[in-house]
């Protein structure tokens, strides 16, 4: 079942609406009676992140932390 609330009510009761959406309820926020957005729960990751998958693919330039004066056209500290 979809619950539609107006923008003012959504601002006033945001915490409650977020909890309801997290439990799976379909919440639609409307402005002037016209649906604008749907509030949905974020799905949890099903697989753990693997550390180091970008190792060897990214390099950092030797001048990464040099002064930006030449790029900004003046002195930069």
N, C-alpha and C positions, 0 to 999 in steps of 0.2 A: 504494500500500500504506500502511495506517495503522499507526503505531507507538504503542502505549500504554505510558506510563511512570507509575510511582507518584509521588506528590508529593515524597517524600524524594529519590528519584533525580533528579527534575526540579530540585530545589533544588541538589543536588550537581553536576549536569552541565548547568546552564542555558546556559552559553556554547555548548556543543556542540549542544544542542537548538535554540538560536536559529539557529545556522549551518545546521543540517539543514533547518529550516523555511524559511529564506531560499532554500535551493536547491530548494524545492518539495515536500519531504517532508511528509506529513500526520502531525503529532504531537498526540496526545491525552494530557492529564494527568489522572490518576485519583486519587481519594482513597478508600481502603478498597475498591479494586477497582471503584469506580463512576466512570465518566467525568465530569469536571467542566468542563474547558475544552479548547479546541483552539488550538494554537499555529500561527499562520499568518503568512506574510510580508506586509509592507505593500506595496501596489502603488505603483509610481512614477507620478508625474503624467505624463500623456500630453500635456498642453498647458501652456505656460508661464503663470505668473500675469501678469495685466495690472495695472500700477500705475495708481492713480487712479480705479478704477471706482466708488468711493464718494464721489468729490469732488462737493461740492455737496449731498449727501444727509444729511450729519451736521454738526451744529453744536454748539459748546461754549458753555455758559452763561457770561456775563460773570463770575459769582461762583463759577466752578468751583474756584478755589484759595483762596477765602476761608476764614477760621477756621471750625472746626466747633463752636465753643463753644455757639452757640444750638441746635444739633442734639443735642449731648451733655449739655446742661443744666449746664454749668460752663465752666471755662476749658480750652482746648485749644491747644497750641502745635505 
